[in-house]
Amino acid sequence: MSYSGNLLVENRNGLIVGSEVFEANGTAERDAALVMLEHLPGTKRVTAGGDKGYDTFDFVAECRNLRVTPHVAQNCERRGGSAIDERTTQHEGYRISQIKRKRIEECFGWLKTIALLRKVRHRGIFKVDWVFRFACAAYNLVRMRNLSKVAIQAA
């Protein structure tokens, strides 16, 4: 058995706002992203950045149904072309999202090295999900501590 740990990170401060663990399969990342986007509170339109793996017509259509603007990287080499069109890529926000989306790698790096999640020592999706969420909460606490240090030094 293998599991896919998935995160939803806000771009402003790099805090984790959602996490899901699915059994790894070909669509686990996109499915988890849709579940996490569905649980976002509020009615304001939001944007979601992602890599080329999220550039599918189904994912983009479902994001738009959820009132989420998909800022995923275009995969022009795939058959049928990219699901992201000019109405999305022409905006400055799309360019910014493509730069900021790399912040999620910092979270995964911390979770794998510091939180020891490179090789999970538990079996069963419920235990793995619990450990993953606990590690995400610890990451957020460390991140908030570091953000407050920067704010104090700037003052």
N, C-alpha and C positions, 0 to 999 in steps of 0.2 A: 504494500500500500504506500502511496505517496500522496502528499497533501500540498495544496497551493495556498499560501498565505498571501492575502491581498490587502492593500491599504488604500485609504482615501486621505490625501494630505491637502491641507489648505496652503495656498501659495504665499500668503503674506508673511507668516511666521514659521512655516514648516512644521506645524503641529499635526498629529494624526487625528482625524475626526471620524474615521470609520475603519473597521477591520473585519474581514471575513475569512474563514478557512473553508475551502472546498476540497473534495477529492480531486486530484489532478486529472484532467482530461483535456481535450483539445479546445474547449470553450470555457474552462473554469474562470479564467481571468475576466473575460467579458461578462459572464454571468454574475460574478461577484461584484463587478463594477456597477452593473444595473441594479443589483440588490441594494448596494450602499447608496447609490444616487436616489433610489426610490425612498429611502428612509431619511433623506435630508429634510430638516424642518423648514418651514416658511414657504412662501409662495413666489418669492422673487426668482427671476431667471438667473441661473448660474452657468458657469462654464466648466468643462471637464477636459483636462489635457490627457494625452496618452500617446503611446508609441504606435508604430505601423500595424501592430497586431490588432488594434482596435478599429482600424479602417475597414469596416465591413458595412454593407448596406443595411443589414439587420440591426447592428449596434447603433449606427447613426440615426436610423429611423426611430428606434426605441428611445434614444436620448431625447430626440425632439419631441416625442410624445410625453416625456417626463418634464418638459420645459427646461431642458439642459442643452446648452449649445456645445456640441462636441468639438473640441480643439485638439483633435488627434492628428498625428503626422500623416501626411499623404503617402499612400503606397501606390504609386503610379505604375509599377511593374506588374501588378497582379492583373489577372484576366478580368476584364470589365472596367478597369481603371479605378480611380479613387472614388470613394463615397463622399468625400469632402469636396465641395464645389467652391466657386469664386465668392459666393455670398459670405462664406465663412473666412476664407483665407485673405480677403482684401483688407480686413480690419487690423489695426495695430494690436488689439488685444490678442489676436491669434498668434502673432509673432512673439509677444511677451509670454504667452502660455507655453510656447514651444521651448523657450529658454528656462522658465521656472519649473517645468514638469520634471526636470532632472533632480529636483530636490528630494523626490521620493527615494532616490538611490541612497541618500544619506541615512534615511530611516532604515532601509533594508540592511545597509552596511552595519549600523549600530546593532540592529536586532540579531544579525548573524554573528558578530564578533563579541560584543559586550554581553548581550542577553543569551548567548550560546544557543541560538536557534538554527545554526548551520546544519546541525544534525539533531533532530528532535528525538528526545529520549522517552517519548510517550506513544502509546498506541490508542487508536480510536479518535474519531473526529471531535468528540466532545472534550476530551482531555487536551488534544492539540489546540483546539480553539481557545480553551481557557488559558493555557500557557501563553499563546500568542497574544491574546487580549491583555493579559497581565503585563507582558513585556512591552506592549504598546503604551500602556499607562505609565510604566516606569520611564520609557523614552520621553513621553510628554512632560513628566516631572523634571527630568534632567534638562530638557530643552527650555522649559519655562524658567528654570534657575539660571541658565546661561543667558536667556533673553533679558532677565531682570538685571544681571550683572552689566550687560551692555548698556541698558537704560540708565543705570546709576552712574556709570562712567561718563556717559554723554551729558549728564546733568551738571 
